[in-house]
Amino acid sequence: MAEPRGLRDAAPWVLLAIAGVVLVVHSLVYNFVTDDAYISFVFSRNFAEHGELAFNLGDPVEGYTNFSWTVLLGALMKVGIEPELSSRVLGTACALGTLYLVFRVMQRGLGRTSPYAAVPSLLLACSSGFACWTSGGLETQLFTMLVAGALDAVVAAHDRPRAIRRAGVFLALAAMTRPEGLLVAAVLGVVRLLDLVLLWRAEKRFPFRDELFATAWFLGLWGPWFAWRWWYYGWPFPNTYYVKASGKWTDPKAASTMIDNGLYYVWVWLKQTRLLWASPLVVLAFVTKPRTPRFVLVLACGLLAAVYLAYTVSVGGDFMGLHRFIMPVFVAAAILVTLGAGWLEHLVPSRRDVVAMSVCTIVVGVFAFTQVQLTRASIKWGNFGNDRGIDTPAFLMVYTEDRAKIGRAMAPCFADTDFSIVGGAGAQPYEGRMRGIDVFGLVSDKIAHREPRIRARAGHTKWGSDTLLAEYDPTFVFSCYRLHRSAAQPQLPCAGFWQARGYEHVTMHIPGLREQGEYYTFLAKKARNFQCPGRVR
């Protein structure tokens, strides 16, 4: 009898290992670094080489929202590991850590060893969105892992109150990785409070010392960091907040359009993850006994998903495809679907293990089939169109690759005194080692605080006016550009303001550009007399 029992105990761990392998293979199908990741890379490099967390040396502007990730990559750059590699390796390691933490919290919720404990991890591994943003070079999976760790601590604290202390650490680090960490801390704090109230009513005990320790850990880590960044950058919130979520709208209807875009973003997530079909299982998950670890887990996942999605709608969603912005909700959804499916075990109590394995196979198999199709479509060459402002991974890949090639080709031609206005502040400035600001204002405090919001696209609501951009006295205006397939130099419609101030059209031939052609036309000061191999005369 010992051997079959040993095999049953090992089955969840075998499934978890399979999930890890599937995730690694799935993420390597994407295996890219998106342009926004390179923004952090610029800060990381300046931190590693000059000790400054700034995009332009000597001008600290908080153009990132992922402090812990940026500093971690900078520390690795100090020892010679480039962020293009370290970000992908760390992203994969964090995603695997999330699979383990989700497995562990499921074991706590179930209260026993069961194949079901590994099902959420398998679902996450099969998910196109989870795999895509395991790659990408962003802090997404670090943040998700920290949220999963905090969730595990809150559920564990139901039986072992001291476990809540580590939630304070996880949540502080999460809040230093993404601003939404504060939102997660508030949600899980409410869940813990409700759990304590129920325990007090049932058992007349109300422990609080461990919660005070957890709060002290959180404030002891997050508080000094918050005070430092306010002192260093001069503003209480990141520059990106003032770019994306503050300022008057030029069109009063744009605010409601942002809400519509946010609702559409969530709708696309529900469709692409097939959660619309799995919603009955999510509802079943809430049929559980109170004052149990399972109840705490369901409550935490449900409340986290509801609040996080409402927040996502309020900010208009995100412009990157496959739902990067709501990755922690993937964890909550996978757990709730699995717990709901778990009720099917009760249909045949005498064959619980057989039913469990059957349900596992069906749920994961059907979901995996849909995600294979989604993954293929998301990276298909030519799938570059955006869906109401949501870019496909295929477009994000080719956009970043082309800008990186432009930066590398022109890097030897820039002088230390050059200053550029760019569209994307990522791969092109990073590879070109360019000083400059982006026209959307991510690394420009002038645009962030002086320009109104003019369009309802998440992350791109502001645009630097020509008169404001001229205050920077730029050498190059790369935000007024065109990529094209022939050497004939086009006239840029946005060039008139700049030509009147002594700028000229410059066309470069940059081999290997893939999206729209190998010729790149932009604006440069005539007085600069820009000379660079590949310039078309």
C-alpha positions, 0 to 999 in steps of 0.5 A: 500500500505504501507505494501507491500512496507514495505515487499519489503524494508525488503526483502533484509535484510531478505536475508542478515540474511539468508546469515549469517545463511547459512555461519555459518552453512556452516563454521561449516561443516569445523570447523578446525584450519590449521597448518599454523595458529599455527605458529601465535599462537606461536608468539601470546603466546610468546607475551602474556606471555613474551612480545616478538613477536618471535617464539623462545624467544630472537631471533626475526624472522618475521615468520608471515605475519599477524601482526594485527591478531597475536597481536589480538590473543595474547591480547585475550590470555592475558585474558585467551582465547585460540587462537584455539577458538578465531581464529575461532570465530573472523574468523566467526565474520569477515566473517559476517562483510564482508557479511554486507559490501558487502550488503551495497556497493551493495546498494550504487551501485544499488542506491535503495533497491532491493533483488539484494543487498543481492545476493553477500552475499548469493553467498559468504555464499554458497561458499565452499572456503569462508566457509572453510576459515571462519574457519581455524584459519587464518587472511583470513576473517579479511583481506577480511573484511578490503578490503570490508570496503575500497571498500565500502568507495571508492564507498561511496566517489563518492557522499560523498567525506569525506567517503574516509577518512575511506578508509585510515584506512581500508587499513592501517589495511589491510596492517598490516594484509596481505602484499597484503594490499599494493596492494589493497591500490594501486588499490583502490587509482587508482580507486579513482583517475579515479573517481575524474578525471571523476568528474572534467571533468564533473563538473569541481570540483576536491576535494582533501582535503579528499584524503589527510586526507585518505593518512594521516590516512594510513601513520599515522597508517602503517608508524610507524608500518613498521618502528618498525618492520624493527627495531625489526626484522632487515629486510624491509620485513617479513622473509616469503618473503625471504623464498617464493619470493627471492633468486636464483633458482637452476633450471632456469626452476623453475621460469616458473614452478611457473608461470604455477602453479599460472595459474593452481591455478587460473584455479582451482578457476574458475572451482570450483566456476563455474565462467567459466559459469558465465563469461557472467554475469561478462562481462555484469556488465561492461555495466554501465554509467560512473560517478555513484557509480555503475561505481566506484563499477564495476571498483574497483571490475574489477581492483582489481580482475585483479591485484590480480589474476596477482599477484597470478599467479606471486607467484605460487598460494598457497598450501592450497586448496579452494583458501584462497590466493585470498579471496578478489577476491571472493568478487569482483566476487560475486558483478560482477556476481550479477550486470551482472545478474541485467541486466535481470531485464530490460527484463520485466520492469513492473515486475522488483521485480518478475524478481529480485527474480526469478534471485536471486533464480536461480543464488544462487540455482544453485551455492549452489548445486555445492558448496554442492558437492564441500564441501563434496568432499573437506572434504571426509576422504581419500581425501588426495592427492594434485593437483599439490601442492594444498592440500585438506582441508581434508589433511590439517585437518588430518595433523594438528590434527596428529601434534597437538597430537604428540606435546601434547604427547611429551610436558612433555618430552622436556627440556628447552635446547632442540632445534628441526628441524621440517617440519611444524612449526605449531601445533607440536611446539605449542602443544609441546612448542618446541624451534626450526626452520622449515626446510622450513625457515619460522622462520629461517633467516639463511635458508631464506637468505642463501639457494637458491630456489630449488622447485617450490611449493608456500610457500615451495621453500626453504629447509634447507640443512643438513650442515646449519641445523647442525649449530643449533646443534639440539637435535631433527630432526623431519623433518627426520621422518616417520609415520607408522602402526607397531612398527617395527622401519624403517630406515629413508633414510635421517638419514645418515648425522645425524647418523654420528654425534651422532643421533639415531632413536627414535620411539614413539607410539602416540595413535590417529594418523589417517593419516598413523599410530600411530607410529612416528619415528624421530631422536634424539641425543644419548647423550640426552638419550631421555626418554618419555612415549610411546617410543618403545624399 
